[in-house]
Amino acid sequence: MIVVTGASAGIGRATVRELARRGAAVGLVARGRDGLEGAAREARALGARAAVAPADVADADAVEAAAATVERELGPIDVWVNAAMATVLARVVDSTAAEIRRTTEVTYLGYVHGTLAALRRMVPRDRGTIVQVGSALAYRGIPLQAAYCGAKHAIQGFTESLRAELRHDGSAVAITMVHLPGVNSTQFDLVRARLPRRPRPVAPVYQPEVAARAIAWAAEHPRRELWVGAPTVGVILADRLAPGLLERYLARTAVGGQQTDEPADPERPDYLFAPVPGDHGAHGRFDDEAREASLQLRAATHRGWLLAAAGACAGGAAALARRSARRGRRPA
């Protein structure tokens, strides 16, 4: 039984479908009831049991009540996936304290509340997995996303501390982070933005199903971290090796790279303080450019086979070299 926060739309919605295909019972947590009911219908159509538990993850008591609801309906929680988020896309000087606080309450404290609700159940049972849906931006802040990057950095630090505590206690509860690239989710049609043009994800863009497959894999194979997509790997490594150079590159490219050529609609509703009515599904407006697979993710989730193949190739090459050397020593 797997709980997904942010299950009504975007990456969370795609993750619900992926987990349902794999035979999991799914507990669905988010604010928007329309999207939750749509996600539950999709899960049930795939043969899965589903329970809807509307809650604002910024409210710790509401998250605890949601956890109790889904356990009552579906049984003990095996995996908890924290994927809920809300933010504002704007320069820091154009943001308000209330917007940054709300982003922090949902995108960081929402993960804390979900993690605490999961731990209250998993630690006494000495089993379970918590999946934190992270981002390359947990390591590297970029322009226009200070509120979101701050929250993702906070999740990274919180998770590292918790992981060390669980290890100290000898707990069998696992915690893993899945760091994602830009995704074609509903986020960019619902996010609050103070930009002259419509917001978009940083290219290259991946479909939500790529993220969902990575999250589902991490739930079954709780590695310390799973990086998804070559851009994620590139950003994290570049920040470690040449942070100043990366900063200059982002300063030149990331502001325009997060906007389309279309003018922004100042009347568009956003999700920051209240859900936007309706069922918004999983995909955003960038299907034409979004990638449906990641070779890097395939390699990361099959690295045992790759290492074995590399070892076999190395062994074969060594054998050929020894054979050639023996032939070279034979008298004419």
C-alpha positions as CSV (number, residue, x, y, z in Angstrom):
1,M,0.0,0.0,0.0
2,I,1.5,3.3,-1.2
3,V,0.5,6.8,-0.2
4,V,1.2,9.6,-2.8
5,T,0.9,13.3,-1.8
6,G,0.3,15.7,-4.6
7,A,-1.7,12.9,-6.2
8,S,-4.3,15.0,-8.0
9,A,-2.1,16.3,-10.9
10,G,1.3,16.4,-12.6
11,I,4.0,14.0,-11.4
12,G,1.9,12.7,-8.5
13,R,-0.9,11.9,-10.8
14,A,1.4,10.0,-13.2
15,T,2.9,8.2,-10.2
16,V,-0.5,7.0,-9.1
17,R,-1.1,5.5,-12.5
18,E,2.3,3.8,-12.6
19,L,1.9,2.3,-9.1
20,A,-1.6,1.1,-10.0
21,R,-0.3,-0.7,-13.1
22,R,2.3,-2.4,-10.8
23,G,-0.5,-3.7,-8.5
24,A,-0.2,-1.4,-5.6
25,A,-3.1,-0.1,-3.5
26,V,-2.8,3.7,-3.5
27,G,-3.8,6.3,-1.0
28,L,-4.3,9.7,-2.7
29,V,-3.6,12.9,-0.8
30,A,-3.9,16.4,-2.2
31,R,-6.1,19.5,-1.8
32,G,-8.1,19.3,-5.1
33,R,-11.0,16.8,-4.8
34,D,-11.7,16.9,-8.6
35,G,-8.2,15.7,-9.4
36,L,-8.2,13.2,-6.6
37,E,-11.4,11.6,-7.7
38,G,-10.0,11.5,-11.3
39,A,-6.8,9.8,-10.1
40,A,-8.8,7.3,-8.1
41,R,-11.0,6.4,-11.1
42,E,-7.8,5.9,-13.2
43,A,-6.3,3.7,-10.5
44,R,-9.4,1.6,-10.2
45,A,-9.7,1.2,-13.9
46,L,-6.2,-0.4,-13.8
47,G,-7.4,-2.9,-11.2
48,A,-6.0,-1.2,-8.1
49,R,-7.7,-0.3,-4.8
50,A,-7.7,3.4,-4.2
51,A,-8.6,5.7,-1.2
52,V,-9.0,9.4,-1.5
53,A,-8.0,11.6,1.5
54,P,-8.2,15.3,0.7
55,A,-5.7,17.3,2.7
56,D,-3.5,20.4,2.5
57,V,0.0,19.0,3.3
58,A,0.9,22.3,4.9
59,D,-1.4,21.3,7.8
60,A,0.3,18.6,9.9
61,D,-2.9,17.5,11.6
62,A,-4.7,17.1,8.2
63,V,-1.8,14.9,6.9
64,E,-2.0,12.7,10.0
65,A,-5.8,12.4,9.5
66,A,-5.2,11.4,5.9
67,A,-2.7,8.7,6.8
68,A,-5.3,7.3,9.3
69,T,-8.0,7.4,6.6
70,V,-6.0,5.5,4.0
71,E,-4.8,2.9,6.5
72,R,-8.3,2.3,7.7
73,E,-9.5,1.8,4.1
74,L,-6.5,0.0,2.5
75,G,-4.3,-1.4,5.3
76,P,-0.8,-0.6,6.7
77,I,1.3,1.8,4.7
78,D,4.3,0.2,3.0
79,V,5.6,3.2,1.1
80,W,5.0,6.9,1.4
81,V,5.8,9.2,-1.6
82,N,6.1,12.9,-0.9
83,A,5.4,14.7,-4.2
84,A,3.2,17.7,-3.3
85,M,4.5,21.1,-4.2
86,A,3.4,24.7,-4.8
87,T,5.5,27.7,-5.6
88,V,5.8,31.1,-7.2
89,L,8.0,31.8,-10.2
90,A,9.4,35.3,-9.8
91,R,12.5,37.2,-9.0
92,V,13.2,37.5,-5.3
93,V,12.6,41.2,-5.3
94,D,9.2,40.7,-6.9
95,S,8.1,38.0,-4.5
96,T,6.2,38.6,-1.2
97,A,7.1,37.1,2.2
98,A,3.7,35.4,2.2
99,E,4.3,33.7,-1.1
100,I,7.7,32.4,0.0
101,R,6.3,31.3,3.3
102,R,3.5,29.4,1.6
103,T,5.9,27.7,-0.8
104,T,8.0,26.6,2.2
105,E,4.9,25.4,4.1
106,V,3.8,23.2,1.2
107,T,7.0,22.2,-0.6
108,Y,9.2,21.7,2.4
109,L,7.0,21.3,5.5
110,G,4.5,19.3,3.5
111,Y,7.4,16.7,3.1
112,V,8.1,17.0,6.8
113,H,4.5,16.4,7.8
114,G,4.2,13.4,5.4
115,T,7.5,11.9,6.6
116,L,6.4,12.2,10.3
117,A,3.0,10.6,9.5
118,A,4.8,7.7,7.8
119,L,7.4,7.3,10.5
120,R,4.8,7.1,13.3
121,R,3.5,4.0,11.5
122,M,6.7,2.5,10.0
123,V,9.2,2.8,12.9
124,P,7.1,0.7,15.3
125,R,6.6,-2.0,12.6
126,D,10.3,-1.7,11.6
127,R,9.5,-1.7,7.9
128,G,8.6,0.7,5.2
129,T,10.0,3.1,2.6
130,I,9.7,6.9,2.3
131,V,10.4,8.4,-1.2
132,Q,11.2,12.1,-1.3
133,V,10.6,13.5,-4.8
134,G,13.5,16.0,-5.2
135,S,15.1,17.9,-8.0
136,A,18.4,18.9,-9.5
137,L,17.4,22.2,-7.9
138,A,17.9,20.6,-4.4
139,Y,21.6,21.1,-5.2
140,R,21.7,24.2,-7.4
141,G,19.5,27.2,-7.1
142,I,18.4,28.9,-10.4
143,P,16.9,32.3,-11.2
144,L,13.1,32.8,-10.7
145,Q,12.8,29.8,-8.4
146,A,14.4,30.9,-5.1
147,A,11.3,29.9,-3.1
148,Y,11.2,26.4,-4.7
149,C,15.0,25.9,-4.6
150,G,15.1,26.9,-0.9
151,A,12.4,24.3,-0.1
152,K,14.2,21.6,-2.1
153,H,17.5,22.3,-0.5
154,A,15.7,22.1,2.9
155,I,14.3,18.7,2.0
156,Q,17.7,17.5,1.1
157,G,19.2,18.5,4.5
158,F,16.2,17.1,6.4
159,T,16.4,13.8,4.6
160,E,20.1,13.4,5.1
161,S,19.7,14.0,8.9
162,L,16.8,11.5,9.1
163,R,18.7,8.9,7.1
164,A,21.6,9.1,9.5
165,E,19.3,8.8,12.5
166,L,17.6,5.7,11.1
167,R,21.0,4.1,10.4
168,H,22.1,4.9,14.0
169,D,19.0,3.2,15.4
170,G,19.4,0.1,13.2
171,S,16.0,0.8,11.7
172,A,14.8,-1.2,8.7
173,V,12.8,1.9,7.5
174,A,14.4,3.1,4.3
175,I,14.4,6.7,2.9
176,T,15.3,7.6,-0.7
177,M,15.4,10.7,-2.8
178,V,14.5,10.9,-6.5
179,H,16.0,14.0,-8.2
180,L,14.2,15.1,-11.3
181,P,14.9,17.3,-14.4
182,G,12.3,19.6,-16.0
183,V,9.0,17.8,-16.4
184,N,6.0,18.5,-18.7
185,S,3.6,18.7,-15.7
186,T,0.5,20.8,-15.0
187,Q,2.7,22.9,-12.8
188,F,3.4,25.6,-15.4
189,D,-0.3,26.3,-16.1
190,L,-1.2,26.5,-12.4
191,V,1.9,28.1,-10.8
192,R,1.8,31.7,-9.6
193,A,4.1,33.7,-11.8
194,R,5.3,37.3,-12.0
195,L,6.8,37.1,-15.5
196,P,6.2,39.0,-18.7
197,R,5.7,35.7,-20.6
198,R,4.1,32.3,-19.9
199,P,6.3,30.0,-17.7
200,R,7.8,26.8,-19.0
201,P,10.1,24.0,-17.7
202,V,13.8,24.3,-18.3
203,A,14.7,22.3,-21.4
204,P,15.2,19.4,-22.2
205,V,11.8,18.4,-20.9
206,Y,10.6,14.9,-19.8
207,Q,7.1,13.5,-19.6
208,P,5.7,12.9,-16.2
209,E,5.7,9.2,-16.9
210,V,9.5,9.2,-16.9
211,A,9.4,10.6,-13.4
212,A,6.7,8.2,-12.3
213,R,8.7,5.2,-13.4
214,A,11.7,6.4,-11.5
215,I,9.6,7.0,-8.3
216,A,8.0,3.5,-8.6
217,W,11.4,1.9,-9.1
218,A,12.8,3.8,-6.1
219,A,9.8,2.5,-4.0
220,E,10.9,-1.0,-4.8
221,H,14.6,-0.4,-4.7
222,P,15.3,2.3,-2.1
223,R,18.7,3.4,-3.1
224,R,20.1,6.4,-1.3
225,E,19.5,8.7,-4.3
226,L,18.3,8.2,-7.8
227,W,19.2,10.9,-10.4
228,V,16.8,11.1,-13.4
229,G,17.9,12.4,-16.7
230,A,21.2,13.5,-18.1
231,P,20.4,17.2,-17.3
232,T,20.0,16.3,-13.6
233,V,23.4,14.6,-13.6
234,G,25.0,17.4,-15.4
235,V,23.7,20.1,-13.1
236,I,24.6,18.3,-9.9
237,L,28.1,17.4,-11.1
238,A,28.7,20.9,-12.6
239,D,27.7,22.5,-9.3
240,R,30.2,20.3,-7.5
241,L,33.1,20.9,-10.0
242,A,32.6,24.4,-11.2
243,P,29.8,26.3,-9.3
244,G,30.9,29.7,-10.4
245,L,31.0,28.8,-14.1
246,L,27.5,27.2,-13.8
247,E,26.2,30.3,-12.0
248,R,27.3,32.5,-14.9
249,Y,25.8,30.2,-17.4
250,L,22.4,30.2,-15.5
251,A,22.5,34.0,-15.2
252,R,22.7,34.2,-19.0
253,T,20.3,31.5,-20.0
254,A,17.8,30.5,-17.2
255,V,15.6,33.6,-17.1
256,G,14.6,33.4,-20.7
257,G,14.8,29.6,-20.7
258,Q,11.9,29.5,-18.2
259,Q,9.5,31.5,-20.4
260,T,7.8,30.9,-23.7
261,D,7.3,33.5,-26.4
262,E,3.6,34.0,-25.4
263,P,2.6,36.9,-23.2
264,A,1.5,36.0,-19.7
265,D,-2.1,36.1,-18.7
266,P,-2.4,38.3,-15.6
267,E,-6.0,37.0,-14.9
268,R,-5.0,33.3,-14.9
269,P,-5.8,31.7,-11.5
270,D,-3.1,29.9,-9.6
271,Y,-2.8,27.2,-7.0
272,L,-0.6,28.8,-4.4
273,F,-3.1,29.4,-1.7
274,A,-6.1,27.4,-2.9
275,P,-6.6,24.6,-5.5
276,V,-7.7,25.6,-9.0
277,P,-11.0,23.8,-9.6
278,G,-11.2,20.9,-12.1
279,D,-9.3,17.8,-13.0
280,H,-6.0,18.9,-14.6
281,G,-4.4,15.5,-15.3
282,A,-0.7,14.8,-15.5
283,H,0.6,16.6,-18.6
284,G,1.3,20.2,-19.3
285,R,1.4,22.0,-22.7
286,F,4.8,20.7,-23.8
287,D,4.0,17.3,-25.2
288,D,5.5,18.1,-28.6
289,E,9.0,18.5,-27.1
290,A,8.8,16.3,-24.0
291,R,10.9,13.1,-24.0
292,E,9.2,9.9,-23.2
293,A,12.2,8.0,-21.9
294,S,15.7,8.5,-20.4
295,L,18.6,6.4,-21.3
296,Q,20.4,7.7,-18.3
297,L,17.6,6.5,-16.0
298,R,17.6,3.1,-17.7
299,A,21.3,2.9,-17.1
300,A,20.9,4.0,-13.5
301,T,18.3,1.4,-12.7
302,H,20.2,-1.4,-14.5
303,R,23.7,-0.6,-13.2
304,G,24.2,-4.2,-11.9
305,W,23.8,-5.5,-15.4
306,L,26.0,-2.8,-16.8
307,L,28.7,-3.5,-14.3
308,A,28.5,-7.2,-15.1
309,A,28.7,-6.5,-18.8
310,A,31.6,-4.2,-18.3
311,G,33.4,-6.8,-16.2
312,A,32.7,-9.5,-18.9
313,C,34.1,-7.2,-21.6
314,A,37.1,-6.4,-19.5
315,G,37.7,-10.0,-18.8
316,G,37.4,-10.9,-22.5
317,A,39.8,-8.1,-23.4
318,A,42.3,-9.4,-20.9
319,A,42.0,-12.9,-22.2
320,L,42.6,-11.8,-25.8
321,A,45.6,-9.7,-24.7
322,R,47.1,-12.7,-22.9
323,R,46.5,-14.9,-25.9
324,S,48.1,-12.4,-28.2
325,A,51.1,-12.1,-25.9
326,R,51.6,-15.9,-25.9
327,R,51.4,-16.0,-29.7
328,G,54.0,-13.2,-29.8
329,R,56.4,-15.3,-27.7
330,R,56.3,-18.3,-30.0
331,P,59.5,-19.0,-32.1
332,A,59.1,-18.5,-35.8
